[in-house]
Amino acid sequence: MEFMMQFHQNSVAVSCDTMNKIHIGTLAVSQYHQLQKVFPVKDMPNYPDHDFPLGNGYKVTPVGYMKLEPKTPIELCKDVDGRHHYPFPRSGPLFMRNMIQKEMPLNIQRHANNLMEILGDESSQGKSIVVLLTDGGPDWNSKSWTVLLYLQRLFRELNLDLLCCTTYAPGQSAFNPIEHAWAPLSRKLSGVTLSATLEGDDKPPCKQTDISEDLKQQKEKKIFRRSLNELDVFWNGMTFNGFPVTSRGVSPHEKQHFSDYEDIHTVVAKGGKRKLKDYPNILEELKFIASHCDRQPGEFTIMKCESEDCSHCSTYSVRATEAMDKLRRIGGLPTPHRAVEQERFLTYLQASEVESVPPVSCHRKSPSASETACKICKSYIYSSAIDESRHNAIIHEIRKTTEGRSKTKRLRRC
C-alpha cells in the first residue's frame, strides 16, 4: 500500500469484501440492529419473534468494492520509532453489486466482471497499477489456479503494469477498510422486510405446491428483480465518510465480460494435463501466470516483463515507467525483511532501498511441499506437494516419480 501511495498518480487501491447476505421474505438484516426511526404510539412495529430465513436461495449477496482515495498532498508520517511512512488511505467511493444467491453463486468470475466495470475508467486515465485488498476467502484464494487465471485475465484486459492481490493475516481482516462500511449499510435496512410474495399471493413461490415449475421460476424472477430494485433505492444516495455509495443489482441475463467459469473450473481445477491439451488457450494463460507472477503466502503479484519473446509485454509497453523501474531494480515489491542491527522489520522506505531482496527470504517453508519455490519460475511458491507436482507436470512438463513407483514398474516388468 505504501508503494501505491508513493506512485498514487499511476495507482489505484480497491478494498473488496462481501457483506452478510440479505434475506428476502423476512427481516432483511438481523433484528439486533437498532431502529433509527420514530413511531406513533398506536403504530409501533410488530416484527416476528424469530427472523428465520426462508431458504431456497431467497437471499441477496451484496459485494462491495471501495476505491481508496489518498488525501493530497501526500505527507509522510512517523511511527513511534521516528521512521517515515506513507499514510494509508482508509475510505473512498463505495460500489455495491448485489446478486441473488439462487441465480448467481459468488465466485472469482463475478469479481472480475465487476472490477472490469469499476476499474475501466481508471485504466483509461493512465492508472496501470492496481492493488486489491481482499479477505482471502475461497473466491480470492491465491492457491486456486482458477482464481489466478481470472486475475491474469483482469491484468491483460485492463493493460495493467502490475496487479497485486493481497490479504491481511488471519484474524486481522477487520483492518480491511471496507469492513467499516457494513454497519451504516445494515443500519439503513433495520426493520426492512423485502417481500417474497407477489400481489394476490399469500405464500412465496417456493411454498406454493399447486403451480408448475415454469410459473414458479417466473414469479421468483419478478420477486428477485423487485428486491434488487428496493435495495438500490435504500442505498443509492448514501454517503460514507463523505464519499458516495453506488448500488446496482446484477442480473444473470446481462452481458458479462467473462462468462466461461464452468468450463475453466472443470478444466483447471478438476482436469489434468491431458484435458488441458484440448484447451491450448487456457494452457497458454497458465504458462503466462507462471512466468510473470510472484506468489507468496497471502499475496499474488503479476507484472509485465522485459522479454522481447513475450507477445503481451512486447506489444503493450509499460505506462508507469518510474514505478516499474524501481520494482525491477529491487526485484519486485519489497517483502518483510528484518534489519540486521535492529530486532524489527524494515519499513517500506528502508526495504525499497535494498537491492534485490530475495522474495522468499522471509517466508516459512510449506510443511507439505518438498521445495519452497519453483526452481524454474523462481517466484512461484508451492502451496502443497500436490500443487508442486501439478505445476511441474503442466507448466514445465516435468513428471516426478518416486522410488516406490519406480520399484513397482520394475516388478511389473519382471
Buried (B, 14 or more C-beta within 10 A) or exposed (E): BBBBBBBBEBBBBBBBBBBEBBBBBBBBBEBEBEEEEEEEEEEEEEEEEEBEEBEBBBBBBBBBBBBBBBEEEEEEEEEEEEBEBBBBBBBBBBBBBBBBBBBBEBBBBBBBBBBBBBBEEBBEEEBBBBBBBBBBEEBBBBBBBBBBBBBBBBBBBBBBBBBBBBBBEEEEBEEBBBBBBBEBBBBBBBBBBBBBBBEEBEEBBBEBEEEEEEEBEBBBBEBBEBBBEBBBEBBEEBEBBEBEBBBBBBBEEEEBBBEEBEEBBEBBEEBEEEBBEEBEEBBEBBBBBBBBBBBBBBBBBBBBBEEEEBEBBEEBEBBBEEBBEBBBEBBBBBBEBEEEEEEEEBBBBBBBEEEEBBBBEEBEEBEEBEEBBBEEBEBBBBBEBEBBBBBBBBBBEEEEEEEEEEEEEEEEEE
